[in-house]
Amino acid sequence: MKTTQPLPATETRAALPALTERLRRRSRKVTGQRLAVLDVLRRHAQPLTIKEVFARLDGRNCDLATIYRSIHLLEEMGMVRRFNFGDGGDRFELVPENDQRHHHHLVCIECSAVVRIHECFPAELEERVARANRFKAVTHRLDFFGVCPRCQ
């Protein structure tokens, strides 16, 4: 499995103090372990598995069980989003505050590298599908799979 790279310096992510404030506003205890998990997630553009988060903690005082609990709490709070690309494990990424947008991913079937894709279907397609099937509140998830340039 490919290791993910940190975000380039030009791409801005939420600062750790802003994430700390989000935890406090939701009446959650701000622990060193939760902050460490948030710090790892904010530094990576690609969704990470829990084991990848653990590996990037570089010996900080945080065991695997604590990371599992922290990630799942952050997911319940809407600060982290879960993805499953069918490669045997869930991946998680930080959700920017007040972010109602979504994005899609392109996943390498050889090394599991993940690329974020910001293009999406027009809203009219969701509306047409909803109307045709008499559904309400239709949304979608879409992931693409292929072989990345490194694995070709």
N, CA, C and O atoms as a GROMACS GRO file, in nm:
protein
  608
    1MET      N    1   0.084  -0.118   0.000
    1MET     CA    2   0.000   0.000   0.000
    1MET      C    3   0.088   0.124   0.000
    1MET      O    4   0.188   0.131   0.072
    2LYS      N    5   0.052   0.219  -0.080
    2LYS     CA    6   0.130   0.342  -0.093
    2LYS      C    7   0.112   0.428   0.030
    2LYS      O    8   0.002   0.438   0.086
    3THR      N    9   0.219   0.491   0.072
    3THR     CA   10   0.207   0.585   0.182
    3THR      C   11   0.165   0.719   0.126
    3THR      O   12   0.206   0.757   0.017
    4THR      N   13   0.083   0.789   0.200
    4THR     CA   14   0.036   0.919   0.155
    4THR      C   15   0.136   1.026   0.193
    4THR      O   16   0.209   1.013   0.291
    5GLN      N   17   0.138   1.130   0.115
    5GLN     CA   18   0.231   1.240   0.136
    5GLN      C   19   0.161   1.355   0.206
    5GLN      O   20   0.041   1.374   0.188
    6PRO      N   21   0.235   1.431   0.286
    6PRO     CA   22   0.176   1.550   0.348
    6PRO      C   23   0.134   1.650   0.241
    6PRO      O   24   0.183   1.646   0.128
    7LEU      N   25   0.044   1.738   0.279
    7LEU     CA   26  -0.001   1.842   0.188
    7LEU      C   27   0.112   1.938   0.154
    7LEU      O   28   0.197   1.964   0.239
    8PRO      N   29   0.114   1.990   0.032
    8PRO     CA   30   0.213   2.092   0.001
    8PRO      C   31   0.185   2.218   0.082
    8PRO      O   32   0.072   2.243   0.124
    9ALA      N   33   0.290   2.296   0.104
    9ALA     CA   34   0.278   2.416   0.186
    9ALA      C   35   0.178   2.515   0.130
    9ALA      O   36   0.123   2.595   0.205
   10THR      N   37   0.154   2.512   0.000
   10THR     CA   38   0.063   2.608  -0.060
   10THR      C   39  -0.083   2.576  -0.031
   10THR      O   40  -0.168   2.664  -0.042
   11GLU      N   41  -0.114   2.452   0.005
   11GLU     CA   42  -0.253   2.416   0.034
   11GLU      C   43  -0.281   2.438   0.182
   11GLU      O   44  -0.210   2.386   0.268
   12THR      N   45  -0.384   2.516   0.211
   12THR     CA   46  -0.412   2.548   0.349
   12THR      C   47  -0.515   2.453   0.407
   12THR      O   48  -0.613   2.418   0.342
   13ARG      N   49  -0.491   2.412   0.526
   13ARG     CA   50  -0.584   2.330   0.602
   13ARG      C   51  -0.609   2.403   0.733
   13ARG      O   52  -0.537   2.495   0.770
   14ALA      N   53  -0.711   2.360   0.802
   14ALA     CA   54  -0.745   2.422   0.929
   14ALA      C   55  -0.626   2.417   1.024
   14ALA      O   56  -0.558   2.315   1.035
   15ALA      N   57  -0.602   2.526   1.091
   15ALA     CA   58  -0.496   2.530   1.191
   15ALA      C   59  -0.541   2.452   1.313
   15ALA      O   60  -0.660   2.443   1.342
   16LEU      N   61  -0.446   2.397   1.384
   16LEU     CA   62  -0.477   2.317   1.502
   16LEU      C   63  -0.558   2.395   1.606
   16LEU      O   64  -0.649   2.337   1.665
   17PRO      N   65  -0.529   2.523   1.631
   17PRO     CA   66  -0.613   2.597   1.727
   17PRO      C   67  -0.761   2.605   1.684
   17PRO      O   68  -0.850   2.601   1.768
   18ALA      N   69  -0.786   2.616   1.553
   18ALA     CA   70  -0.924   2.620   1.504
   18ALA      C   71  -0.992   2.485   1.527
   18ALA      O   72  -1.110   2.480   1.561
   19LEU      N   73  -0.918   2.377   1.508
   19LEU     CA   74  -0.975   2.245   1.533
   19LEU      C   75  -1.002   2.224   1.681
   19LEU      O   76  -1.103   2.163   1.718
   20THR      N   77  -0.913   2.273   1.764
   20THR     CA   78  -0.932   2.265   1.909
   20THR      C   79  -1.060   2.338   1.949
   20THR      O   80  -1.138   2.289   2.032
   21GLU      N   81  -1.082   2.454   1.891
   21GLU     CA   82  -1.203   2.532   1.921
   21GLU      C   83  -1.328   2.457   1.876
   21GLU      O   84  -1.430   2.461   1.944
   22ARG      N   85  -1.321   2.389   1.761
   22ARG     CA   86  -1.436   2.310   1.715
   22ARG      C   87  -1.470   2.201   1.816
   22ARG      O   88  -1.587   2.176   1.843
   23LEU      N   89  -1.369   2.136   1.873
   23LEU     CA   90  -1.393   2.035   1.977
   23LEU      C   91  -1.460   2.097   2.098
   23LEU      O   92  -1.558   2.044   2.150
   24ARG      N   93  -1.407   2.209   2.142
   24ARG     CA   94  -1.462   2.276   2.261
   24ARG      C   95  -1.607   2.318   2.241
   24ARG      O   96  -1.690   2.302   2.330
   25ARG      N   97  -1.638   2.373   2.123
   25ARG     CA   98  -1.775   2.418   2.095
   25ARG      C   99  -1.874   2.302   2.099
   25ARG      O  100  -1.992   2.322   2.127
   26ARG      N  101  -1.827   2.184   2.072
   26ARG     CA  102  -1.914   2.067   2.074
   26ARG      C  103  -1.911   1.998   2.212
   26ARG      O  104  -1.952   1.883   2.226
   27SER      N  105  -1.864   2.071   2.310
   27SER     CA  106  -1.860   2.023   2.449
   27SER      C  107  -1.784   1.892   2.463
   27SER      O  108  -1.824   1.804   2.539
   28ARG      N  109  -1.677   1.880   2.390
   28ARG     CA  110  -1.594   1.760   2.400
   28ARG      C  111  -1.463   1.795   2.467
   28ARG      O  112  -1.408   1.904   2.448
   29LYS      N  113  -1.416   1.703   2.545
   29LYS     CA  114  -1.289   1.722   2.612
   29LYS      C  115  -1.177   1.725   2.506
   29LYS      O  116  -1.172   1.640   2.417
   30VAL      N  117  -1.091   1.822   2.518
   30VAL     CA  118  -0.978   1.834   2.426
   30VAL      C  119  -0.861   1.758   2.487
   30VAL      O  120  -0.799   1.805   2.582
   31THR      N  121  -0.833   1.641   2.431
   31THR     CA  122  -0.722   1.560   2.483
   31THR      C  123  -0.604   1.568   2.387
   31THR      O  124  -0.619   1.602   2.269
   32GLY      N  125  -0.489   1.538   2.439
   32GLY     CA  126  -0.369   1.537   2.356
   32GLY      C  127  -0.379   1.437   2.243
   32GLY      O  128  -0.331   1.461   2.132
   33GLN      N  129  -0.443   1.324   2.271
   33GLN     CA  130  -0.457   1.220   2.169
   33GLN      C  131  -0.549   1.267   2.056
   33GLN      O  132  -0.518   1.246   1.939
   34ARG      N  133  -0.661   1.329   2.090
   34ARG     CA  134  -0.752   1.379   1.987
   34ARG      C  135  -0.685   1.486   1.902
   34ARG      O  136  -0.700   1.488   1.780
   35LEU      N  137  -0.610   1.574   1.967
   35LEU     CA  138  -0.539   1.677   1.893
   35LEU      C  139  -0.432   1.616   1.802
   35LEU      O  140  -0.411   1.663   1.691
   36ALA      N  141  -0.366   1.513   1.849
   36ALA     CA  142  -0.264   1.447   1.768
   36ALA      C  143  -0.327   1.384   1.643
   36ALA      O  144  -0.272   1.394   1.534
   37VAL      N  145  -0.442   1.319   1.660
   37VAL     CA  146  -0.512   1.258   1.547
   37VAL      C  147  -0.555   1.367   1.449
   37VAL      O  148  -0.535   1.353   1.328
   38LEU      N  149  -0.614   1.475   1.500
   38LEU     CA  150  -0.656   1.585   1.413
   38LEU      C  151  -0.536   1.645   1.338
   38LEU      O  152  -0.547   1.679   1.220
   39ASP      N  153  -0.424   1.656   1.407
   39ASP     CA  154  -0.305   1.713   1.346
   39ASP      C  155  -0.257   1.627   1.229
   39ASP      O  156  -0.220   1.679   1.124
   40VAL      N  157  -0.258   1.496   1.246
   40VAL     CA  158  -0.218   1.406   1.138
   40VAL      C  159  -0.314   1.419   1.021
   40VAL      O  160  -0.270   1.432   0.907
   41LEU      N  161  -0.444   1.417   1.046
   41LEU     CA  162  -0.543   1.424   0.939
   41LEU      C  163  -0.537   1.557   0.864
   41LEU      O  164  -0.556   1.560   0.743
   42ARG      N  165  -0.511   1.665   0.936
   42ARG     CA  166  -0.510   1.796   0.870
   42ARG      C  167  -0.389   1.813   0.779
   42ARG      O  168  -0.390   1.898   0.690
   43ARG      N  169  -0.287   1.734   0.801
   43ARG     CA  170  -0.164   1.745   0.722
   43ARG      C  171  -0.164   1.658   0.596
   43ARG      O  172  -0.069   1.663   0.518
   44HIS      N  173  -0.269   1.580   0.575
   44HIS     CA  174  -0.272   1.489   0.460
   44HIS      C  175  -0.398   1.511   0.377
   44HIS      O  176  -0.509   1.516   0.430
   45ALA      N  177  -0.378   1.525   0.247
   45ALA     CA  178  -0.491   1.547   0.156
   45ALA      C  179  -0.571   1.420   0.133
   45ALA      O  180  -0.691   1.426   0.110
   46GLN      N  181  -0.504   1.305   0.140
   46GLN     CA  182  -0.570   1.179   0.113
   46GLN      C  183  -0.629   1.122   0.242
   46GLN      O  184  -0.575   1.143   0.351
   47PRO      N  185  -0.739   1.049   0.229
   47PRO     CA  186  -0.792   0.979   0.346
   47PRO      C  187  -0.692   0.875   0.397
   47PRO      O  188  -0.626   0.808   0.317
   48LEU      N  189  -0.680   0.863   0.528
   48LEU     CA  190  -0.586   0.770   0.589
   48LEU      C  191  -0.660   0.661   0.666
   48LEU      O  192  -0.768   0.684   0.719
   49THR      N  193  -0.600   0.542   0.670
   49THR     CA  194  -0.654   0.436   0.755
   49THR      C  195  -0.613   0.468   0.899
   49THR      O  196  -0.527   0.552   0.924
   50ILE      N  197  -0.676   0.401   0.991
   50ILE     CA  198  -0.641   0.422   1.132
   50ILE      C  199  -0.496   0.380   1.156
   50ILE      O  200  -0.424   0.444   1.233
   51LYS      N  201  -0.453   0.273   1.092
   51LYS     CA  202  -0.314   0.230   1.108
   51LYS      C  203  -0.216   0.331   1.049
   51LYS      O  204  -0.107   0.350   1.102
   52GLU      N  205  -0.254   0.397   0.940
   52GLU     CA  206  -0.169   0.502   0.884
   52GLU      C  207  -0.161   0.622   0.978
   52GLU      O  208  -0.055   0.683   0.993
   53VAL      N  209  -0.272   0.656   1.042
   53VAL     CA  210  -0.271   0.764   1.141
   53VAL      C  211  -0.176   0.725   1.254
   53VAL      O  212  -0.093   0.806   1.296
   54PHE      N  213  -0.189   0.603   1.303
   54PHE     CA  214  -0.104   0.554   1.412
   54PHE      C  215   0.044   0.563   1.373
   54PHE      O  216   0.127   0.608   1.453
   55ALA      N  217   0.078   0.521   1.252
   55ALA     CA  218   0.217   0.524   1.207
   55ALA      C  219   0.273   0.666   1.200
   55ALA      O  220   0.392   0.687   1.221
   56ARG      N  221   0.188   0.763   1.171
   56ARG     CA  222   0.232   0.902   1.159
   56ARG      C  223   0.238   0.976   1.292
   56ARG      O  224   0.282   1.091   1.297
   57LEU      N  225   0.196   0.912   1.397
   57LEU     CA  226   0.202   0.976   1.529
   57LEU      C  227   0.342   0.975   1.587
   57LEU      O  228   0.369   1.039   1.688
   58ASP      N  229   0.431   0.903   1.524
   58ASP     CA  230   0.574   0.906   1.559
   58ASP      C  231   0.601   0.897   1.709
   58ASP      O  232   0.671   0.981   1.766
   59GLY      N  233   0.545   0.796   1.773
   59GLY     CA  234   0.576   0.772   1.913
   59GLY      C  235   0.505   0.863   2.012
   59GLY      O  236   0.532   0.856   2.132
   60ARG      N  237   0.414   0.949   1.965
   60ARG     CA  238   0.336   1.028   2.061
   60ARG      C  239   0.256   0.932   2.148
   60ARG      O  240   0.224   0.822   2.104
   61ASN      N  241   0.226   0.972   2.267
   61ASN     CA  242   0.161   0.885   2.365
   61ASN      C  243   0.016   0.855   2.325
   61ASN      O  244  -0.078   0.914   2.377
   62CYS      N  245   0.002   0.760   2.230
   62CYS     CA  246  -0.132   0.729   2.180
   62CYS      C  247  -0.132   0.585   2.129
   62CYS      O  248  -0.059   0.552   2.035
   63ASP      N  249  -0.214   0.499   2.191
   63ASP     CA  250  -0.220   0.361   2.144
   63ASP      C  251  -0.328   0.346   2.036
   63ASP      O  252  -0.409   0.437   2.015
   64LEU      N  253  -0.328   0.232   1.971
   64LEU     CA  254  -0.420   0.208   1.859
   64LEU      C  255  -0.566   0.215   1.902
   64LEU      O  256  -0.649   0.269   1.828
   65ALA      N  257  -0.600   0.162   2.017
   65ALA     CA  258  -0.739   0.165   2.066
   65ALA      C  259  -0.786   0.309   2.086
   65ALA      O  260  -0.901   0.342   2.054
   66THR      N  261  -0.699   0.394   2.138
   66THR     CA  262  -0.734   0.535   2.159
   66THR      C  263  -0.757   0.605   2.026
   66THR      O  264  -0.846   0.689   2.013
   67ILE      N  265  -0.678   0.570   1.926
   67ILE     CA  266  -0.696   0.630   1.793
   67ILE      C  267  -0.830   0.587   1.736
   67ILE      O  268  -0.903   0.670   1.680
   68TYR      N  269  -0.865   0.459   1.748
   68TYR     CA  270  -0.996   0.412   1.702
   68TYR      C  271  -1.108   0.492   1.768
   68TYR      O  272  -1.198   0.542   1.700
   69ARG      N  273  -1.103   0.504   1.900
   69ARG     CA  274  -1.208   0.578   1.972
   69ARG      C  275  -1.212   0.724   1.928
   69ARG      O  276  -1.319   0.779   1.906
   70SER      N  277  -1.096   0.785   1.916
   70SER     CA  278  -1.090   0.927   1.878
   70SER      C  279  -1.145   0.949   1.738
   70SER      O  280  -1.224   1.041   1.716
   71ILE      N  281  -1.105   0.865   1.644
   71ILE     CA  282  -1.153   0.879   1.506
   71ILE      C  283  -1.304   0.863   1.501
   71ILE      O  284  -1.372   0.942   1.435
   72HIS      N  285  -1.357   0.765   1.570
   72HIS     CA  286  -1.502   0.742   1.566
   72HIS      C  287  -1.578   0.855   1.635
   72HIS      O  288  -1.687   0.891   1.590
   73LEU      N  289  -1.525   0.909   1.741
   73LEU     CA  290  -1.588   1.025   1.805
   73LEU      C  291  -1.586   1.145   1.711
   73LEU      O  292  -1.687   1.214   1.696
   74LEU      N  293  -1.474   1.170   1.647
   74LEU     CA  294  -1.461   1.281   1.553
   74LEU      C  295  -1.555   1.263   1.434
   74LEU      O  296  -1.608   1.360   1.380
   75GLU      N  297  -1.575   1.138   1.393
   75GLU     CA  298  -1.670   1.111   1.285
   75GLU      C  299  -1.813   1.143   1.330
   75GLU      O  300  -1.889   1.206   1.256
   76GLU      N  301  -1.850   1.100   1.450
   76GLU     CA  302  -1.984   1.131   1.504
   76GLU      C  303  -2.007   1.281   1.513
   76GLU      O  304  -2.118   1.329   1.494
   77MET      N  305  -1.901   1.355   1.543
   77MET     CA  306  -1.910   1.500   1.555
   77MET      C  307  -1.912   1.570   1.420
   77MET      O  308  -1.934   1.691   1.414
   78GLY      N  309  -1.890   1.498   1.312
   78GLY     CA  310  -1.889   1.557   1.179
   78GLY      C  311  -1.757   1.624   1.144
   78GLY      O  312  -1.750   1.698   1.046
   79MET      N  313  -1.653   1.599   1.221
   79MET     CA  314  -1.523   1.658   1.193
   79MET      C  315  -1.439   1.571   1.100
   79MET      O  316  -1.342   1.618   1.040
   80VAL      N  317  -1.476   1.444   1.089
   80VAL     CA  318  -1.403   1.347   1.009
   80VAL      C  319  -1.504   1.271   0.924
   80VAL      O  320  -1.614   1.240   0.971
   81ARG      N  321  -1.468   1.241   0.801
   81ARG     CA  322  -1.554   1.165   0.710
   81ARG      C  323  -1.486   1.032   0.679
   81ARG      O  324  -1.364   1.025   0.662
   82ARG      N  325  -1.568   0.926   0.672
   82ARG     CA  326  -1.521   0.789   0.646
   82ARG      C  327  -1.540   0.755   0.498
   82ARG      O  328  -1.640   0.791   0.436
   83PHE      N  329  -1.441   0.686   0.443
   83PHE     CA  330  -1.449   0.635   0.306
   83PHE      C  331  -1.407   0.488   0.309
   83PHE      O  332  -1.322   0.448   0.387
   84ASN      N  333  -1.470   0.410   0.222
   84ASN     CA  334  -1.429   0.270   0.206
   84ASN      C  335  -1.414   0.245   0.057
   84ASN      O  336  -1.512   0.254  -0.018
   85PHE      N  337  -1.293   0.215   0.014
   85PHE     CA  338  -1.264   0.194  -0.127
   85PHE      C  339  -1.258   0.047  -0.163
   85PHE      O  340  -1.209   0.011  -0.270
   86GLY      N  341  -1.307  -0.039  -0.074
   86GLY     CA  342  -1.311  -0.182  -0.102
   86GLY      C  343  -1.176  -0.250  -0.095
   86GLY      O  344  -1.159  -0.359  -0.150
   87ASP      N  345  -1.079  -0.188  -0.028
   87ASP     CA  346  -0.946  -0.248  -0.019
   87ASP      C  347  -0.918  -0.305   0.119
   87ASP      O  348  -0.802  -0.325   0.157
   88GLY      N  349  -1.024  -0.331   0.195
   88GLY     CA  350  -1.007  -0.398   0.322
   88GLY      C  351  -1.008  -0.310   0.445
   88GLY      O  352  -0.993  -0.362   0.556
   89GLY      N  353  -1.024  -0.182   0.430
   89GLY     CA  354  -1.026  -0.097   0.549
   89GLY      C  355  -1.087   0.039   0.521
   89GLY      O  356  -1.086   0.088   0.408
   90ASP      N  357  -1.140   0.098   0.625
   90ASP     CA  358  -1.195   0.232   0.613
   90ASP      C  359  -1.082   0.334   0.618
   90ASP      O  360  -0.977   0.310   0.678
   91ARG      N  361  -1.105   0.446   0.554
   91ARG     CA  362  -1.012   0.558   0.556
   91ARG      C  363  -1.088   0.680   0.604
   91ARG      O  364  -1.210   0.689   0.589
   92PHE      N  365  -1.014   0.774   0.661
   92PHE     CA  366  -1.076   0.891   0.722
   92PHE      C  367  -1.003   1.016   0.679
   92PHE      O  368  -0.881   1.017   0.663
   93GLU      N  369  -1.081   1.124   0.661
   93GLU     CA  370  -1.020   1.253   0.631
   93GLU      C  371  -1.093   1.362   0.706
   93GLU      O  372  -1.211   1.348   0.741
   94LEU      N  373  -1.023   1.469   0.731
   94LEU     CA  374  -1.076   1.583   0.803
   94LEU      C  375  -1.180   1.655   0.717
   94LEU      O  376  -1.160   1.672   0.597
   95VAL      N  377  -1.289   1.697   0.778
   95VAL     CA  378  -1.393   1.772   0.709
   95VAL      C  379  -1.380   1.918   0.752
   95VAL      O  380  -1.390   1.950   0.870
   96PRO      N  381  -1.358   2.008   0.656
   96PRO     CA  382  -1.351   2.150   0.693
   96PRO      C  383  -1.482   2.196   0.758
   96PRO      O  384  -1.589   2.145   0.726
   97GLU      N  385  -1.472   2.290   0.850
   97GLU     CA  386  -1.590   2.340   0.920
   97GLU      C  387  -1.689   2.400   0.821
   97GLU      O  388  -1.650   2.470   0.728
   98ASN      N  389  -1.817   2.372   0.842
   98ASN     CA  390  -1.927   2.420   0.758
   98ASN      C  391  -1.914   2.375   0.613
   98ASN      O  392  -1.966   2.441   0.523
   99ASP      N  393  -1.846   2.266   0.590
   99ASP     CA  394  -1.827   2.217   0.454
   99ASP      C  395  -1.944   2.128   0.417
   99ASP      O  396  -1.959   2.018   0.470
  100GLN      N  397  -2.027   2.175   0.327
  100GLN     CA  398  -2.140   2.096   0.280
  100GLN      C  399  -2.109   2.030   0.146
  100GLN      O  400  -2.186   1.949   0.096
  101ARG      N  401  -1.994   2.067   0.088
  101ARG     CA  402  -1.956   2.010  -0.041
  101ARG      C  403  -1.898   1.870  -0.019
  101ARG      O  404  -1.856   1.834   0.091
  102HIS      N  405  -1.897   1.796  -0.125
  102HIS     CA  406  -1.831   1.668  -0.119
  102HIS      C  407  -1.737   1.658  -0.238
  102HIS      O  408  -1.737   1.743  -0.327
  103HIS      N  409  -1.658   1.555  -0.237
  103HIS     CA  410  -1.568   1.532  -0.349
  103HIS      C  411  -1.557   1.382  -0.371
  103HIS      O  412  -1.605   1.301  -0.292
  104HIS      N  413  -1.494   1.348  -0.479
  104HIS     CA  414  -1.479   1.208  -0.514
  104HIS      C  415  -1.330   1.172  -0.515
  104HIS      O  416  -1.244   1.258  -0.499
  105HIS      N  417  -1.303   1.044  -0.533
  105HIS     CA  418  -1.164   0.997  -0.530
  105HIS      C  419  -1.136   0.907  -0.650
  105HIS      O  420  -1.225   0.841  -0.703
  106LEU      N  421  -1.009   0.907  -0.690
  106LEU     CA  422  -0.957   0.814  -0.788
  106LEU      C  423  -0.855   0.728  -0.714
  106LEU      O  424  -0.758   0.781  -0.659
  107VAL      N  425  -0.876   0.596  -0.711
  107VAL     CA  426  -0.796   0.505  -0.630
  107VAL      C  427  -0.720   0.409  -0.721
  107VAL      O  428  -0.779   0.347  -0.809
  108CYS      N  429  -0.590   0.396  -0.698
  108CYS     CA  430  -0.509   0.300  -0.774
  108CYS      C  431  -0.538   0.159  -0.722
  108CYS      O  432  -0.529   0.134  -0.601
  109ILE      N  433  -0.570   0.069  -0.812
  109ILE     CA  434  -0.602  -0.069  -0.772
  109ILE      C  435  -0.477  -0.150  -0.743
  109ILE      O  436  -0.486  -0.263  -0.694
  110GLU      N  437  -0.360  -0.095  -0.774
  110GLU     CA  438  -0.235  -0.165  -0.746
  110GLU      C  439  -0.176  -0.126  -0.610
  110GLU      O  440  -0.146  -0.212  -0.528
  111CYS      N  441  -0.161   0.005  -0.587
  111CYS     CA  442  -0.091   0.051  -0.466
  111CYS      C  443  -0.181   0.127  -0.368
  111CYS      O  444  -0.135   0.168  -0.262
  112SER      N  445  -0.308   0.145  -0.402
  112SER     CA  446  -0.407   0.213  -0.318
  112SER      C  447  -0.382   0.364  -0.303
  112SER      O  448  -0.435   0.426  -0.212
  113ALA      N  449  -0.301   0.422  -0.393
  113ALA     CA  450  -0.285   0.568  -0.391
  113ALA      C  451  -0.420   0.632  -0.416
  113ALA      O  452  -0.501   0.578  -0.492
  114VAL      N  453  -0.445   0.746  -0.354
  114VAL     CA  454  -0.574   0.813  -0.365
  114VAL      C  455  -0.553   0.955  -0.415
  114VAL      O  456  -0.467   1.028  -0.364
  115VAL      N  457  -0.633   0.993  -0.515
  115VAL     CA  458  -0.631   1.129  -0.568
  115VAL      C  459  -0.769   1.188  -0.548
  115VAL      O  460  -0.870   1.124  -0.578
  116ARG      N  461  -0.775   1.308  -0.496
  116ARG     CA  462  -0.902   1.378  -0.474
  116ARG      C  463  -0.948   1.439  -0.606
  116ARG      O  464  -0.870   1.502  -0.677
  117ILE      N  465  -1.076   1.420  -0.639
  117ILE     CA  466  -1.135   1.476  -0.761
  117ILE      C  467  -1.246   1.572  -0.719
  117ILE      O  468  -1.336   1.534  -0.645
  118HIS      N  469  -1.238   1.694  -0.766
  118HIS     CA  470  -1.335   1.795  -0.727
  118HIS      C  471  -1.450   1.808  -0.826
  118HIS      O  472  -1.552   1.870  -0.794
  119GLU      N  473  -1.436   1.752  -0.945
  119GLU     CA  474  -1.544   1.758  -1.042
  119GLU      C  475  -1.659   1.670  -0.995
  119GLU      O  476  -1.637   1.569  -0.928
  120CYS      N  477  -1.781   1.710  -1.030
  120CYS     CA  478  -1.896   1.635  -0.983
  120CYS      C  479  -2.009   1.647  -1.085
  120CYS      O  480  -2.005   1.729  -1.177
  121PHE      N  481  -2.108   1.563  -1.066
  121PHE     CA  482  -2.226   1.569  -1.149
  121PHE      C  483  -2.302   1.699  -1.122
  121PHE      O  484  -2.295   1.754  -1.012
  122PRO      N  485  -2.373   1.749  -1.221
  122PRO     CA  486  -2.458   1.865  -1.194
  122PRO      C  487  -2.573   1.828  -1.100
  122PRO      O  488  -2.622   1.715  -1.102
  123ALA      N  489  -2.614   1.923  -1.019
  123ALA     CA  490  -2.724   1.899  -0.924
  123ALA      C  491  -2.852   1.855  -0.995
  123ALA      O  492  -2.934   1.784  -0.938
  124GLU      N  493  -2.867   1.898  -1.119
  124GLU     CA  494  -2.987   1.860  -1.196
  124GLU      C  495  -2.999   1.709  -1.213
  124GLU      O  496  -3.109   1.656  -1.218
  125LEU      N  497  -2.885   1.640  -1.222
  125LEU     CA  498  -2.889   1.494  -1.236
  125LEU      C  499  -2.947   1.430  -1.110
  125LEU      O  500  -3.032   1.341  -1.120
  126GLU      N  501  -2.902   1.473  -0.993
  126GLU     CA  502  -2.959   1.421  -0.868
  126GLU      C  503  -3.108   1.449  -0.861
  126GLU      O  504  -3.186   1.363  -0.822
  127GLU      N  505  -3.147   1.572  -0.898
  127GLU     CA  506  -3.289   1.609  -0.894
  127GLU      C  507  -3.372   1.524  -0.990
  127GLU      O  508  -3.482   1.480  -0.956
  128ARG      N  509  -3.318   1.500  -1.110
  128ARG     CA  510  -3.390   1.418  -1.208
  128ARG      C  511  -3.405   1.274  -1.159
  128ARG      O  512  -3.512   1.215  -1.173
  129VAL      N  513  -3.299   1.217  -1.103
  129VAL     CA  514  -3.305   1.081  -1.049
  129VAL      C  515  -3.406   1.074  -0.934
  129VAL      O  516  -3.483   0.979  -0.924
  130ALA      N  517  -3.403   1.175  -0.848
  130ALA     CA  518  -3.497   1.178  -0.734
  130ALA      C  519  -3.642   1.184  -0.783
  130ALA      O  520  -3.727   1.108  -0.738
  131ARG      N  521  -3.668   1.274  -0.876
  131ARG     CA  522  -3.805   1.288  -0.928
  131ARG      C  523  -3.852   1.160  -0.996
  131ARG      O  524  -3.964   1.114  -0.973
  132ALA      N  525  -3.767   1.102  -1.079
  132ALA     CA  526  -3.805   0.983  -1.156
  132ALA      C  527  -3.838   0.865  -1.065
  132ALA      O  528  -3.915   0.777  -1.102
  133ASN      N  529  -3.778   0.864  -0.946
  133ASN     CA  530  -3.798   0.750  -0.855
  133ASN      C  531  -3.875   0.788  -0.730
  133ASN      O  532  -3.889   0.708  -0.638
  134ARG      N  533  -3.926   0.912  -0.727
  134ARG     CA  534  -4.004   0.965  -0.614
  134ARG      C  535  -3.927   0.956  -0.482
  134ARG      O  536  -3.984   0.924  -0.378
  135PHE      N  537  -3.798   0.985  -0.487
  135PHE     CA  538  -3.714   0.992  -0.368
  135PHE      C  539  -3.697   1.136  -0.328
  135PHE      O  540  -3.716   1.228  -0.408
  136LYS      N  541  -3.661   1.156  -0.204
  136LYS     CA  542  -3.627   1.289  -0.152
  136LYS      C  543  -3.486   1.282  -0.093
  136LYS      O  544  -3.437   1.175  -0.058
  137ALA      N  545  -3.423   1.398  -0.084
  137ALA     CA  546  -3.290   1.412  -0.022
  137ALA      C  547  -3.188   1.317  -0.085
  137ALA      O  548  -3.113   1.250  -0.014
  138VAL      N  549  -3.184   1.312  -0.218
  138VAL     CA  550  -3.091   1.225  -0.288
  138VAL      C  551  -2.953   1.287  -0.289
  138VAL      O  552  -2.937   1.407  -0.315
  139THR      N  553  -2.855   1.208  -0.261
  139THR     CA  554  -2.715   1.246  -0.272
  139THR      C  555  -2.642   1.130  -0.337
  139THR      O  556  -2.705   1.030  -0.372
  140HIS      N  557  -2.514   1.141  -0.355
  140HIS     CA  558  -2.441   1.032  -0.417
  140HIS      C  559  -2.298   1.025  -0.366
  140HIS      O  560  -2.245   1.121  -0.310
  141ARG      N  561  -2.238   0.908  -0.386
  141ARG     CA  562  -2.096   0.885  -0.360
  141ARG      C  563  -2.041   0.818  -0.485
  141ARG      O  564  -2.103   0.727  -0.540
  142LEU      N  565  -1.927   0.864  -0.528
  142LEU     CA  566  -1.870   0.809  -0.650
  142LEU      C  567  -1.719   0.802  -0.634
  142LEU      O  568  -1.654   0.902  -0.602
  143ASP      N  569  -1.665   0.685  -0.657
  143ASP     CA  570  -1.521   0.667  -0.654
  143ASP      C  571  -1.479   0.601  -0.784
  143ASP      O  572  -1.549   0.514  -0.836
  144PHE      N  573  -1.366   0.644  -0.837
  144PHE     CA  574  -1.311   0.588  -0.960
  144PHE      C  575  -1.191   0.502  -0.924
  144PHE      O  576  -1.121   0.529  -0.826
  145PHE      N  577  -1.168   0.398  -1.002
  145PHE     CA  578  -1.057   0.307  -0.977
  145PHE      C  579  -0.979   0.288  -1.107
  145PHE      O  580  -1.038   0.281  -1.215
  146GLY      N  581  -0.848   0.278  -1.095
  146GLY     CA  582  -0.763   0.257  -1.211
  146GLY      C  583  -0.621   0.228  -1.166
  146GLY      O  584  -0.597   0.199  -1.048
  147VAL      N  585  -0.527   0.235  -1.259
  147VAL     CA  586  -0.386   0.211  -1.229
  147VAL      C  587  -0.312   0.342  -1.244
  147VAL      O  588  -0.315   0.405  -1.350
  148CYS      N  589  -0.245   0.385  -1.136
  148CYS     CA  590  -0.175   0.514  -1.134
  148CYS      C  591  -0.050   0.510  -1.222
  148CYS      O  592  -0.004   0.402  -1.258
  149PRO      N  593   0.005   0.626  -1.256
  149PRO     CA  594   0.126   0.629  -1.339
  149PRO      C  595   0.244   0.552  -1.281
  149PRO      O  596   0.320   0.490  -1.355
  150ARG      N  597   0.260   0.553  -1.148
  150ARG     CA  598   0.373   0.481  -1.085
  150ARG      C  599   0.360   0.330  -1.101
  150ARG      O  600   0.461   0.260  -1.108
  151CYS      N  601   0.238   0.281  -1.108
  151CYS     CA  602   0.217   0.135  -1.114
  151CYS      C  603   0.201   0.082  -1.257
  151CYS      O  604   0.196  -0.039  -1.278
  152GLN      N  605   0.194   0.171  -1.355
  152GLN     CA  606   0.174   0.128  -1.495
  152GLN      C  607   0.297   0.061  -1.550
  152GLN      O  608   0.298   0.019  -1.666
   0.00000   0.00000   0.00000
